[in-house]
Amino acid sequence: NAGVTQTPKFQVLKTGQSMTLQCAQDMNHNSMYWYRQDPGMGLRLIYYSASEGTTDKGEVPNGYNVSRLNKREFSLRLESAAPSQTSVYFCASSADRVGQPQHFGDGTRLSIL
Amino acid sequence: AQTVTQSQPEMSVQEAETVTLSCTYDTSESDYYLFWYKQPPSRQMILVIRQEAYKQQNATENRFSVNFQKAAKSFSLKISDSQLGDAAMYFCAYRRGGGGADGLTFGKGTHLIIQP
């Protein structure tokens, strides 16, 4: 049982390039999330999805787009990468029952030069 | 908006001793959930313990326990018999209650060092 799988694990981009981070979960969860983690900070919510076909903005959505492709997959796209988007990105999922914890992927370290 | 504050950027404890990590939060909700996550150098986010706000009893998981003070909006984590494997960043997190897919609000974390 893989849980939440993120690809790639590391990526270096140049300013202005585009990139899609992939996330898939095999726990049959409806809810999925994207966070970013910057040095000295906790995780901050970028976007989330309550179910297939629905997405909502979190705390820091600017510069990102998301797609909930199906129940398993939730991708995060940077259309024109900026150095300020250098961060570690985490995908997570959770069951629908109220208060259930989120299960996290191993993260993607993204550097934008 | 909810906020979560961890006032200890770094804590150090001797192996086998007990350490308490502090967390306070601000919310106008009465129904919510609180979590502690551990992040070792491997970068994984690992759930340590979970507390429902409507429960007065403090949650425990083996060597990990919480002191939940709802009126004071305080949610501290106690680690007993500290082990070298406990060395990590620890994040306190909040989620409001009710249905729907709400994200977590995290504190900035506490770096826990275990001295052998």
Interface residues (C-beta under 8 A of the other chain):
Chain A: N30 S31 M32 Y33 Y35 G40 M41 G42 L43 R44 L45 Y48 S49 A50 S51 D56 G58 E59 V88 F90 A92 S94 D96 V98 G99 P101 Q102 H103 F104 D106 G107
Chain B: V4 Y33 F35 S42 R43 Q44 M45 L47 R50 E52 F91 A93 R95 G97 G98 G99 G100 A101 D102 G103 L104 T105 F106 G107 K108 G109
